[in-house]
């Protein structure tokens, strides 16, 4: 007589699941069963919710944000799941529960984990997270030729698997800056298309040009070195197209670098869409920096090289589930930040894919013996990515890969001075404006 009646509302779009080795129904049943080894076997892009009685289990790939909100009803708890905070809010408002809502009360399913909830009433217990992807450190040799061959080999396999799923003849675009990661994706994609008997004429390299950034020249130099200039297509947009409020509403986050990156991504996607109304598929290199730990450590006072090389998937997952710095609202690392790529592409009608986010590629990267290779020297760490990728590309394609120094997307498409006229360098400004969207 006193049993609560639970309700689950799944607002995720099932059409976005792109699985390569099983049906969505099979994958969902594996998530619901909660066996991490069986969930690890799911290949592709997915965001899945399963329910049995009062038990709900959810899991996602790195490239699919999943958020949820647990509402209180007289008859029992209601769990609503979506890829967006505003969708959670809209549902709550439609059901008369808007007074329970605040953005910080939403939760994000962390990548690489099964998130389990028990809908048993008031109070409902905390979620339980079970890791289903657990790559080990130091499984690769110190020989960079071998490491590069395995890393780029895994990248090629993921790109091939993705290409095989595309409708025959569909064009493929690469979001391209001429940097190491987008360069690797472009070169490997061209190679794989030829290996699969696909015409590389379907391929384009789209470079964003907001007028005064260095990426376009870098892209031209990169492609000239490889005699691939035919693929380049400059997407010229006005800096005035950058709109802080629009970006904040789109990504529903307030981290400065992610706001900047998403603004560039949105400009690029819009420019491509204006030129090609029917284009669907885009590749990018998001996650390559995270995999090979190529971020300026000195820019983050919380980090040292020891924390970077000792903590499992630090850049992919943040400090990790169960740690005091882990936020239930936003997860951490690229698990949190991937919305900077996902949301602009989704809003403009593209299906975007980065092979660097796939577990098979991350697993090779996590196995690299960074400590032995760098001896805790920061300069050596920064040099490692370009060298690994260069050697791997040579092993796969025979090409001499031009590896330019790291530069963020937002600092290549536009000069820093121009960027600052449109986007401030203050997280508190973004946070305040975002929270203001939900103040009545």
SVG drawing of the C-alpha trace seen along z (x, -y; Angstrom):
<svg xmlns="http://www.w3.org/2000/svg" viewBox="-2 -44 66 54">
<polyline fill="none" stroke="black" stroke-width="0.4" points="0.0,0.0 2.9,-2.4 5.0,-1.4 6.3,-4.3 5.5,-4.1 8.6,-5.1 8.6,-6.6 11.4,-6.9 11.2,-9.3 13.9,-8.7 14.2,-11.8 17.4,-10.6 17.1,-10.3 17.6,-6.6 18.4,-7.4 21.7,-8.8 23.0,-5.4 25.6,-4.2 26.6,-0.6 28.8,1.6 28.7,5.0 25.2,5.4 21.7,4.0 20.6,1.2 18.3,3.6 21.2,6.0 23.4,3.1 20.6,1.8 20.1,5.2 23.8,5.4 23.7,2.0 20.6,3.1 22.3,6.3 25.2,4.2 28.0,6.5 30.9,4.2 32.8,6.7 29.7,7.1 29.2,3.4 32.8,2.9 32.2,5.1 29.7,2.5 31.4,0.8 30.3,-2.6 28.5,-5.6 25.7,-5.1 23.7,-6.6 21.5,-4.0 19.0,-3.7 17.6,-0.4 15.0,0.2 13.9,3.2 11.6,2.6 13.1,-0.2 16.6,0.3 17.8,-2.0 21.2,-1.7 22.7,-4.1 25.8,-4.2 27.3,-6.3 30.3,-6.5 32.6,-9.5 31.0,-11.4 27.4,-11.2 26.5,-13.5 23.8,-12.1 22.2,-14.1 19.4,-13.3 17.2,-14.8 15.3,-13.0 12.0,-14.7 9.9,-14.1 6.2,-13.2 3.6,-12.3 3.3,-8.8 7.0,-8.3 10.2,-9.4 10.4,-10.4 13.7,-10.1 14.0,-12.1 17.0,-11.6 18.2,-13.7 21.4,-15.0 20.4,-18.6 19.7,-20.5 17.0,-22.6 15.2,-19.5 15.1,-18.3 13.8,-21.7 11.1,-21.8 9.8,-18.3 9.7,-19.3 7.9,-22.5 5.3,-20.6 4.6,-18.3 4.4,-21.1 7.7,-20.3 9.7,-23.4 9.9,-24.6 12.2,-21.6 14.6,-22.6 18.0,-24.2 20.8,-23.5 23.1,-22.3 20.6,-19.7 21.0,-17.9 23.5,-15.1 25.8,-13.8 26.5,-10.2 30.3,-9.9 31.8,-8.3 33.2,-4.7 30.9,-3.9 27.6,-2.2 25.5,-4.5 23.0,-2.7 20.0,-4.4 17.5,-2.8 14.2,-4.6 12.9,-3.7 11.3,-7.0 12.3,-9.7 15.2,-9.9 16.6,-8.2 20.2,-6.9 23.3,-8.3 24.1,-6.8 26.5,-3.9 29.1,-4.0 30.8,-0.9 33.7,-1.3 33.4,0.7 36.5,-0.6 39.7,-0.3 42.8,-0.6 46.1,0.2 49.2,-1.9 52.6,-0.9 51.4,1.9 53.2,0.4 57.0,0.6 59.3,-2.4 60.0,-2.0 58.2,-5.0 58.0,-3.3 56.0,-0.5 53.8,-2.8 53.1,-5.0 52.2,-2.1 49.8,-0.7 48.2,-4.1 47.7,-5.1 46.7,-1.5 43.9,-1.7 42.9,-5.1 42.7,-3.6 40.6,-0.7 38.0,-3.0 37.9,-5.3 37.4,-2.2 34.6,-0.9 32.9,-4.3 33.2,-4.7 31.7,-1.3 28.5,-2.4 28.0,-5.5 25.6,-5.5 27.5,-4.8 28.8,-7.9 28.1,-10.3 30.7,-13.0 33.0,-13.1 34.3,-16.4 37.2,-16.7 37.3,-19.7 40.9,-20.6 43.4,-23.1 46.6,-21.5 47.5,-20.5 48.6,-17.0 45.2,-15.6 43.1,-16.9 46.0,-16.2 46.2,-12.6 42.5,-12.2 42.6,-13.6 45.6,-11.6 44.4,-8.3 40.9,-8.8 42.3,-9.3 44.4,-6.2 41.6,-4.1 39.2,-5.2 41.6,-4.0 42.2,-0.7 38.4,-0.2 38.0,-1.0 36.2,-4.3 36.8,-7.4 38.8,-10.0 37.0,-12.6 34.3,-12.3 36.7,-13.9 37.1,-17.6 39.2,-19.4 37.2,-22.3 39.3,-25.0 37.6,-27.9 38.8,-31.4 37.5,-34.2 39.9,-36.7 43.1,-37.0 43.9,-33.6 46.9,-31.5 45.2,-28.1 44.5,-28.7 48.1,-29.3 49.1,-26.3 46.5,-24.1 47.9,-25.2 51.4,-24.4 50.5,-21.0 48.6,-20.0 51.3,-21.3 53.9,-19.1 51.8,-16.0 50.6,-17.1 47.0,-17.0 46.0,-20.6 43.1,-19.5 41.2,-18.6 41.3,-22.1 38.2,-24.2 38.3,-27.4 35.2,-28.3 35.2,-32.1 32.9,-33.5 32.6,-36.9 33.9,-37.3 30.6,-39.0 28.9,-35.6 30.4,-34.7 27.6,-35.2 28.4,-34.5 24.8,-34.0 24.1,-31.7 27.1,-29.5 26.3,-29.3 22.7,-28.2 24.0,-25.6 26.7,-23.9 25.0,-24.6 28.4,-25.0 30.7,-27.9 34.3,-26.8 36.2,-29.5 38.1,-27.2 35.0,-25.1 32.9,-28.2 35.7,-29.5 36.1,-26.1 32.3,-25.6 32.0,-29.1 34.5,-28.2 32.8,-24.8 29.5,-26.5 30.9,-29.0 32.6,-26.2 29.5,-24.0 27.3,-26.9 29.7,-27.9 29.7,-24.4 25.9,-24.1 25.4,-27.4 27.6,-26.1 26.4,-22.5 22.8,-22.3 22.7,-18.5 26.1,-17.6 25.8,-15.2 29.0,-13.6 32.0,-15.3 35.2,-13.9 37.4,-15.8 40.4,-15.3 38.8,-16.1 40.4,-13.9 43.9,-13.6 45.3,-16.1 43.8,-14.3 45.0,-10.9 48.7,-12.0 48.5,-14.5 49.4,-17.5 48.0,-20.4 50.0,-23.3 50.4,-22.1 51.6,-25.5 48.2,-27.0 46.5,-25.0 47.7,-25.6 46.1,-22.3 48.3,-20.2 51.9,-18.9 53.5,-16.6 53.3,-13.9 49.5,-14.3 49.1,-14.1 51.2,-11.0 50.1,-9.1 46.3,-9.6 44.4,-7.3 42.7,-9.2 43.0,-12.5 42.3,-14.6 39.5,-12.3 37.7,-11.9 38.9,-14.6 39.9,-13.6 37.5,-10.7 34.4,-9.2 34.6,-8.9 37.2,-11.7 36.4,-14.8 36.8,-17.0 34.4,-15.0 31.2,-16.9 28.0,-15.0 26.6,-17.9 29.2,-17.9 31.4,-14.9 35.0,-15.8 37.6,-16.1 36.5,-15.4 33.6,-13.4 32.2,-16.8 33.7,-18.9 32.7,-16.8 29.5,-18.8 31.7,-21.6 31.9,-19.3 28.6,-17.4 26.2,-20.4 27.4,-22.6 27.3,-19.7 23.9,-18.5 22.4,-22.0 23.5,-22.4 22.3,-19.0 25.7,-17.1 26.7,-13.7 30.2,-14.3 32.8,-11.6 36.2,-11.7 38.1,-8.4 40.3,-9.6 37.4,-9.1 37.1,-5.4 38.3,-3.1 40.5,-1.1 42.5,-4.2 42.5,-5.5 43.7,-2.1 46.8,-2.3 47.5,-5.8 47.0,-5.0 49.4,-2.1 52.2,-4.4 55.0,-4.4 55.0,-8.2 57.2,-8.2 59.9,-6.2 59.7,-8.2 59.8,-11.6 61.5,-11.2 59.0,-13.8 60.3,-16.4 57.5,-18.7 59.2,-19.6 59.7,-15.9 56.0,-15.3 55.0,-18.0 57.2,-16.7 55.9,-13.1 52.6,-13.5 54.0,-14.8 56.7,-12.2 54.3,-9.3 51.8,-10.4 54.6,-11.2 56.1,-7.7 52.7,-6.0 51.6,-7.8 54.8,-6.9 54.3,-3.2 50.7,-3.2 51.1,-5.4 54.7,-5.9 54.2,-9.7 56.4,-12.2 53.9,-13.8 54.4,-17.5 53.8,-17.9 53.3,-21.6 53.4,-22.8 50.1,-22.6 47.6,-25.4 44.0,-25.4 41.2,-25.5 40.0,-28.9 43.5,-30.4 44.0,-29.3 40.7,-30.4 41.0,-34.0 43.6,-36.1 43.5,-36.3 42.8,-40.1 39.8,-39.6 38.6,-36.7 38.6,-38.8 36.3,-41.4 33.6,-38.8 34.4,-36.4 35.7,-37.4 38.3,-35.4 36.3,-35.1 34.5,-32.0 32.4,-33.9 30.9,-35.9 29.8,-32.8 28.6,-31.1 26.5,-34.1 24.9,-34.4 24.2,-30.7 22.5,-30.5 20.6,-33.6 18.8,-31.7 16.9,-29.8 16.0,-32.7 12.4,-33.6"/>
</svg>
